[in-house]
Amino acid sequence: MKATNTVGASDGLPARHIAGFLDRLRTARYSEVTLCKKRRVLSAFSRWMKSRNVALGNLDESATALFMERLTDAPADRVRFELAVLRLFLAYLRGEAIVRLPTVSDQSAIAHIYGRYLDYLRQDRGLAKNSVLVYGPFIRDFLNSQDAGDGSILPNAFDAVTIRNHLLAHSKGRSGEYTRLMAVALRSFCHFLFLRGDTPRDLYELVPTVRKWRQSTVPTFLTPEQADALIASADRSTPCGRRDYAILLLLARLGLRAGEIVALELGDIHWRSAELVIHGKGQMVEHVPLPSEVGEAIAMYLRDDRCASASRRVFLRMWAPRVGLAGPAAIGHIVRQAFARAGFRPACRGAAHLFRHGLATTMIRHGASIVEIAEVLRHRSQDSTAIYAKVAFEDLRGVARSWPTVGGAI
């Protein structure tokens, strides 16, 4: 984007585009106070465009970045707010075909290959959104380290030695799990490069692996009493509490993953057959029974609290915009709030997953087989379920050998 327009003088932002944008936000239930603040930002941006002779057709991220430079000494909250307004407005203009979408030729080589890699993860590998969010930053950091200074990639970037040196340099002072995930992401990226034809051979096997012993620990879980206490902590006299109550029941009674709850849509609830359609990991689509307790909680939330929304997601944000929850982290936040209300302190990260571990643990202690637990948890491999055998402590005592007594050891 160029800051000046040689065709003619810029008139800034037409008032009809600002009004249309604010009307769109109004339907998403933004408050009038918030809309006034956004209008002030866009009015200032319009004046800036006119002073810099920036035409509407040339609007892109570089223009907004130049506009934001005036806030060098401004409070961080103001910077974040104005940047969010401009990003949302630019997305609106592109969605309405008022401003063209950036083409491949507009992107740097690094941005282009990074976008292609994310598409590969989503479309070819079928990875869940959360997995893409794990892999992506590692590869973005690697590509940025190979920037020639003009957005192009250094000649030896896709070389086994370069990739290995990057892994070793960026693993210093990091945890074993962080290093392991970085190695996994780099190995995945090497395979992507080979499939794209960027490397003559697959460098996948040349990236060092980080050893992680499978099933070396006993899974942390919630007891049935703890799960019930967390569910009971939800304040069902409020709309937010009724929403959270339904979410906690889905976690505890069905063992759903956080991402599966976020992705649940209105059409996925089959009321007559009492089933839920779950969009799981690896683009798997499965049907699970809908217990009456869970169904009643969801029905109450939908009837009394969800309100009208263009979104088809079952669970929406409580504040504008009234759209689906942002991601699995939103479910984790709801669970952590329940822990705080119940006076519990989770012993590990991923608090939402403790319900899933708790369901499996309760099942195995009541005599369920590994095959049955794998079916309920929808594991594609029983190896993922085998770790729960460790929590059947009474059964393990029956097969454990006696500890040698004094004089009994050789």
N, C-alpha and C positions, 0 to 999 in steps of 0.2 A: 504494500500500500504506500502510495506517495501522499505526502501531506498537502500537496497543492493539486488543484484541478485545472488543467490548461484549457478546458473546453469553455468554462465560464465561471462566474462567481457562484459560490455555494450559498444556499439559503438556509443551511442548517437542517434540522429535522422538521419535516412537515407536521403540523399539529395533529392531523388525522392519524398519523402513525403512532404518536404518543398516546392519543386517546384510545386507539384500538388496542394497544398493548395494555393500558390500564384497565380497560373493560375486560380483557382476558383474565387479568389477575383478580378483578372483582368477582368474576364467576367462580374463581378458585377460592373465594371467601377470605381474601386479604382485607384487613380493616382499612377504613378510609384514612386513618392517621398514617398508616404505612404507605398507602397509595400516594398521599401528599408528599411524603419524603422522597419517594421514587420519582415523582413528577419533577421535584426540584433538581434532582440529579440529572435527569434527562434534559431539562431546560438549560442547565449549565453546559451540558455536553453539546446541545444545539448551538449555543452561542460560541462555544469553542470551535465547532466545525465551521461556522461562518467566518470566524476570525482567521482560521487557518486555511480557508478555501478548500475544505474537504467535502467532496461530493458524496451524496448518499450512496451512489453505486460503487464507490471505492471503499466503503466501510468494512473494516475487518479488525482482527485482534490487535494489529499494530497501531491502529488509530486509537483504540481504547487505552493501549499502553502509554501512548504519548499524552493523552488526556490525564491519565493518572499520575504523571510525573509532577504535576502541580501540587500533589499532596505529600511531598517528601517529608515534611515535618508534622503532618497531621496525625491524630491519634489512630492507633491500629484499627479500632472498631469502625471508624469512619471509612478508612481505606477498604476494609473488607466489605462493608455495606455497598459502597459505590461500585466496586469492582463486580460484586454479585449482580447489581442492577444492570450494569452494562452488558455482562455476559448473557443475562436472561433476555435483555432487549435485543441483542444481536441474534440470539437463537430464534426469537419471535420473527424478526425481519427475514431471516433465512427460511423459516417455516412458511411464511406468507409469500415467498418468492419475490420479496422487495429487494433483497440483497442476495447476490448469488453465493452458492456454497463454494468453498475453496476447492480447486481442482488439484490433481496430482502434480501438475507443473508448478503450483504455488508452494508446494511443500518441499522442505529440504530432504536430502537423501535419507537422513537419519529419521526424520518424522515419517517418511513414506515406509521404510522398512519396519519401523516400530508398529505402525498401523497394520501392516500386512501380517506381522507376527501375532498381534492380538486377534485378528480375524481368523488366523490359522488355529489358535487355541479354542476359539468359540465354535467355529464352523467345522473344521476338520477333526479336531480332537474332541469336541463336544464337552469342554470343561465347564463347570459351574462358574457363575459370576465371581464367587468368592475365590476360587482357584486362580482365575485370571488376575484378580487383584493381588494375589500373592506373587505370581510369576512376573507380572508386568514391570514393577519397579526395579527388580534386579536387572532386567534386560535394558530398561531405559537408562540405568546408571552405567551399564557396560557400553552402550552406544554413545552416551554423552562423553565417556572417557576416550572414545575413538574419534571424536569430532576433529576434523582438520582445521577448524576455525571458521569455515564458511558454510557449515551445515553438511558438507560432504564427509565421507568416511575415509579414514586413513587406509593406505594400500594394504597393510598387513594386519588389518583389524580381525579378519576372519581366518586367523592362523591358530593352530593348536597351542603354540607357545604363548601368544598374546592372551588367549582366553585363560590359559592355566595361570599365567602371571597375574591377571586381573583377579582371579579367584583367591590366590594366595595373598595378594596385597590387601584385598577388602575383607579378608577373614580375620585379620589381626585384631585382637581385643574383642572379638564377637563370640557369641555363644555357639555351641556345637550345632544347635537346631537352626540358627540363622545361617551358618555356613552350609549346612546340609541342604536347606531350601535354595540357597544361591547356586549350589552345584547342580541341583535338580533342574532349576530354571535354565542354566547355561547349557546343560546337556539337551534339554528340549529345544533350545534355540539353535544348537548345532544341527540337530535333525531337521529343523525347519530350513536352515540355510542349504542343506544338501538337497532337500526336496525342491527348493526354489532354483537350484542350479548355481548358487553362489560359491559353493565349494565343490571340488572334484570328488571328494570322498566325505563320508559321514564322520565328523570328528566327535561324535557322541561318546565313544568309548575312551577317547583321549582326555576327557575332562575328569579330574580326580573325583572319586566318590568319598562321601563322609559316612563312616560306619554308624549305623543305628541298630542296636540289637532289638529285634522284634520281640514283643511281649515280655520285655525285661522288667516291667513294673505291673503292679496291680491297679486297675482303673479306679479312679476316684468316683464315688457315686453318692446319690441321695437315698436315704432310707425312705420307706413309704410314709413314715410319720413326718419326716422333714419335708417331703414333697407336698403333703397335705397342708402343712403349716404355711408353706410358701403360697399355695393356692388360696388359702383362707385369708392371707394378708391383703389380698386385693380388695379395695373399697368398692363394693358393688352398688353403692348408692350414687356413684358418679359415672358419667359416660366413659372417662378414661379407665376407671377401675373395672367396669364391665368388659371393656375391650381387653384389658390385660388379663382378666380372669379367664376369658375364652382362650387366650394365647397360652397361658400357663397350663390349662387343661389339655390342650393339644400336645404340649411338650411332655406332660406327665403321663397321660393315658395312652397316647399313640406313639410316643417316642419320636415325633417328627423333628427333623433338623430345622435350625433357625431359618435357613434359606428357603426351605420348603414351605414354611408358614408365610414368609414374605411373599412368595410367588403364588400363593393360593388365590384363585379368582372366583367370582360369583358362580360362573358356570361349572366350576369344579365340585360344587356341592350337589349331590343327587339326593334330594330329600326323600323321594318315594322309596328308593332302594337303600337308604341310610348308608351311603358311601361317599367317600372323598376321593377325588382324583389328585394324586400327588405327583408333581413334577420334580423328580429326584436328581441325584448326581448322574452325570454322563448322559443327560437328556432322556433318562428313563421315566416312563409314565406308568404309574401303578394305581390300583384301586385298593383302598383300605376301608374297613368298616367304620361307621360313624356312631359311637356310643351315644345313648340318649342324653347323658349328662353333658357331653361335649356339644351335641347338637342343640340342646336347649340354650346353652350359654351363647353359642354363635347366633342363634335365631334372635335372642333378646338383644344382642348388640346390633344386629342388622336392622331390627324393627325400630328400636328406640334411639340409637346413637350414631349410626354410620352417616346418616344424612345423604343427600343427593351429591353425586360426583361423577365426572366423566370417566374416572378410573374404574376398571373392572376388578381391581384388587379387593379382597374381602376386608383386610385391615388397613385403615387409613391413618394418616397423621391426625393429631388432635387440633393442630393449628394450620393456618394457611401456608402453602397451598394444600387443600384437602386431597392429597394423592396418596398412593401406596407408600408403605414404609420404605425408607431408603435402601435397606439391605439387612443382612444378618446381624450387623452391629446394633440395629434398633431393637431387635429381640433380646440381644445380650443386655442392653441397657434396661429393658423392662424386667429381666430376671434379676439383675443386680439391685434394682430398686426393691424387688420382693425380698431379696436377701437382707437388705438393710432394715426393712419393716419387721421382718421375722427375727432379727437379731442374730443372723447366721453370718459367718464369714467363709466364703468359698475357699477351698484348699488349693485351687488351681485356676488357670485361665479357662475361658470357654465355659462360663457358668451355665449357659443354656443347655450344653451337651450333658451336663450332670444328670438331667432328667432322663435322657436316653440311656445313660449308664445305669441309672437307678431302676428303670423298667426292666432291663436285661438281667440285672442282679436279682431282682425280685422273682422273675420268671425262673431262673436257674435254681434258686433256693426253694422253689415250689415244685421242682422236679421236671421242669421243661428241658427238652433236649437242645443241643446246639443247633440242630436243623430247624427246630421250631423257633428258636430265638432269631436265627438268621432270616427266617421268613417274615417275622414280625418287624424286624429292623430293616428289612429289604436290603440285606447285604448281598452283593453279587458273588462274593467268595466267602466260604465259611471260615477262612483264615482270619477274616476281620472279626468274627464272632468268637473265635477260640479263646481269646484273652479273658472272656467272662467266666471260663471254667475255674480261674484262679480264685474267684470270690465265693465258690462253693466250699467254704472252710470245713464244714462238717464232713463232707464227702472226701476232702483231701486228707483229713485226719485218719480216715479209715484205711487209706493206702500208704500212709507215711510209715516209714520204718522207725522202730523205737530208738531213742537216743542211747548210745552206749553208757552203761553204768560203770562205776569204779571197778577196775579189774576186768571189765568186759571187752575193752578195746584191745586190739592186737597192735 
